[in-house]
Amino acid sequence: MKKYNLLISDPLSEDGMRPLQEASHIHMVMNLNWNTEQLLENIGSFDALIVRSQTQVTRELIERASNLKIIGRAGVGVDNIAIEAATEQGIIVVNAPNGNTNSAAEHTMAMLMALARKIPQAYLALKQQKWDRKSYIGVELKDKTLGIIGLGRIGAEVAYRARGQRMNVIAYDPFLTKEKAEKMGIEYGSLDDVLRIADFITVHTPLLKETRHLLNKEAFHKMKPGVQIINCARGGIIDEDALYDAIVSKKVAGAALDVLEEEPFLNHKLLKLNEVIATPHLGASTIEAQENVAIDVSQDILRFFNGDPVRNPVNMPSLDNELLQKVEPYFPISEKLGEFLIYLTDEVVEEITITYTGDLIKNDLSPLSRKVVKGMLKRHLGTHVNEVNALYLAKKRGIEIHESKTYTKKGFSNLITVKMKTKNGTRSVAGTVLSGLGPRIVKVDHYHVDVTPLGHIIVIHHTDQPGVIGKMGSLLAKHEVNIATMQVDRSNIGGDAIMMLTVDKHVHDQVLQELLLFREIHQVRIIDL
């Protein structure tokens, strides 16, 4: 059996590395002392590399790694790995997304209890030789309502534990349905429901454009007086200035923070408030979590060199060159169709149907389907979703994926139609690649359009009446929003119609609300692609 050289450049659990140590075809080298130049000089000798967060796997390093076939990240985040460069070189990247779930959930519960009973503050008083019981009267968790924003792996584990404390739990997640919530024994709610009802609020979302400063001044205003906040997820989900003001004004009774936007956060103004307790990003810092992530990534390295599929891939493996040449031109439009479509609903997606027509159907189109699903999911999941895990993540969220093919060309050499089903209806979008013009969206629901899926787009559903376009144009002009292109189609004279505008800058929600004041306009969607 061929022998493979493996470099481990960051500290790993010894027990976690045991599967690799026992593999006769793996020659393991642990070197924690190489600087950047030494790593660049020696990386060409290795078939595999395992890192944690310290080693920076840059594009330059990957391009020097002439024999590297797989990179393992012993943990969840892959910010220190140049994923695109690895994919270009045909190097698979794997991580360990599940190894720290229990530790992160337990740390959240520890912070919740410490916050409720003011344990850190009372301990600090004792250390200062003060016996003060009156100042540290806490509250019971029993019968209180815990609001969970983000019900992924960790959020679900927190919900399970909170129910064990006889708390009421209400959760919001873009992929949570009432049926799933009922099975979990928790209450289904909108984001506003969680903000309005909860006594304690904990966040467990990735940090995305949509979730940055999700808990801001407006959100705190919606909360009940005396609410308490926990963040063991990502710094940046909470607007720290708004949280500070909410605590000072007594709207928020306390906060437990494991993360802030900038780390280390030794001198942060929030830490000067007695109502705030904090830990230095310890969510995954347990012996078991460190061992689990090392085991997970070690086993995936072994699977790869044994010729078996890896379980936690982060990037997409290389495609056959012949297939790649045929389908690669449709990669951008596939992802953009999914990305565009998800903006058309605020409801939970139950089913996705992808229909291919034309000459493309002679090929394996699963890479395009993965791109579509990735585009749909990444609005809520961010960089966590990729071409490899998109279908898996969709299935985990109860979304059915269907793929169909037909020779009927419908006016185009090739056409990709994506239909999204929710509990209250379906929406669809179709696109193609036009020779010399590139990707185009050519149909939205039953309306025909011709729009480049790029930049800032406004989709307006309205009644076909004189003056609608003028009103809309005047309003956008008032807000200094310049229209680049406009497409209009209607079902019949005086009936329902659609208007699609591409504009030069992001359109704020205030503009959306003002557009909806026109009686002829029924729905407005602002889409940033």
PyMOL commands that set and color helices and strands:
alter all, ss='L'
color gray80, all
select helices_A, chain A and resi 14-21+36-45+59-64+83-88+101-117+119-127+134-136+153-164+178-184+191-197+217-222+240-248+269-272+287-305+321-342+359-362+366-384+390-396+468-478+509-515
alter helices_A, ss='H'
color red, helices_A
select strands_A, chain A and resi 4-8+26-30+48-51+70-73+92-94+145-149+168-172+187-188+200-203+227-231+252-257+276-278+349-358+400-406+414-422+425-434+438-444+447-451+456-463+483-490+496-503+521-528
alter strands_A, ss='S'
color yellow, strands_A
deselect
rebuild
show_as cartoon
